[in-house]
Amino acid sequence: MKVLLMQDVAKVGKKYEVKEVASGFARNFLLPSGKAVAPESFSADKLKALQDKHLHAAANRLAELTAIFGALEDKKIVLAGKANEDGHLFAGLGKDVVAEAIKTQLGIEVDTTEIHLGHALKSTGSHEIEIGEGNKLIVVVEAE
């Protein structure tokens, strides 16, 4: 069954894409939750206008992020966590902790979806993380 996604859906697609999904998934989850609609409800011109508007907004956000984090290339943030003698943290530090540290230490608000860790930080030392598309930031994790 073809559906028009009204928001990003993990492992399915991005906003305003027309995707082929299982009919049960569409009827029982996507359509009732408002995450998708039948593509026939939009004309081709209106759908194209929505897609263009969304792509333009995404490009603007990417340019904004690149400008913000381009100036932070040489900067770093410092996090602390309880660790054993070998430098392994008892609890991993995730995206939410990194976003909060960026906000408090650098004064920049970053959405957790823009931080690409791969996995939680679980050891002391210096870690390079990606923010947005190709913007790097150094995170130094110290033992408490």
HELIX and SHEET records of a PDB file:
HELIX    1   1 SER A   23  PHE A   25  1                                   3    
HELIX    2   2 ALA A   26  LEU A   30  3                                   5    
HELIX    3   3 LEU A   31  SER A   33  1                                   3    
HELIX    4   4 PRO A   39  SER A   41  5                                   3    
HELIX    5   5 ALA A   44  GLY A   70  1                                  27    
HELIX    6   6 LYS A   95  LEU A  106  1                                  12    
HELIX    7   7 THR A  112  GLU A  114  5                                   3    
SHEET    1   A 3 VAL A  18  GLU A  20  0                                        
SHEET    2   A 3 LYS A   2  LEU A   5 -1                                        
SHEET    3   A 3 ALA A  36  VAL A  37 -1                                        
SHEET    1   B 4 LYS A  76  GLY A  81  0                                        
SHEET    2   B 4 ASN A 135  ALA A 143  1                                        
SHEET    3   B 4 GLY A 125  ILE A 131 -1                                        
SHEET    4   B 4 ILE A 115  HIS A 116 -1                                        
SHEET    1   C 2 HIS A  88  LEU A  93  0                                        
SHEET    2   C 2 LEU A 121  SER A 123 -1                                        
END                                                                             
